[in-house]
Amino acid sequence: MRTHPVHEGEFRNGLPFIKIGEGRPLLVLGGLSATHTNPTGFDRRMQLRIDPHR
């Protein structure tokens, strides 16, 4: 599996985002949650395993 640079940040309205690689944007909306944070732990590892170039 290839690795891509991972960058974190926030949109102007405060919603967090994770940017992986380069190219056209792909927006993934996670499940509903009371907290608006980037995933951590196991959830983060699984989300970062997605490779759209496979």
Residue pairs with C-beta under 8 A, 6 or more apart in sequence:
1 49
1 51
2 51
2 53
4 20
4 21
4 22
5 20
5 21
6 18
6 19
6 20
6 48
7 18
7 19
7 20
8 16
8 17
8 18
8 19
8 38
9 16
9 17
9 19
10 16
10 17
11 17
14 36
15 36
16 36
16 37
16 38
17 38
18 38
18 39
18 47
18 48
20 48
20 50
26 52
28 47
30 39
38 44
39 47
